[in-house]
Amino acid sequence: MWTKKPFILIIITCLVIAGLIDLKFKGLLFQMLPTSIQAFIA
């Protein structure tokens, strides 16, 4: 029987990876950030 802990951990890991990829390629999440934070990241 599957427990919820590994499933939640996998989903959180996927979201973190997706967020990092979004910031690297300047996607939707990056464009929603304030300009000062965008300048700091870029």
Helices and strands as residue ranges (DSSP letters): H 4-24, H 28-32, H 35-41
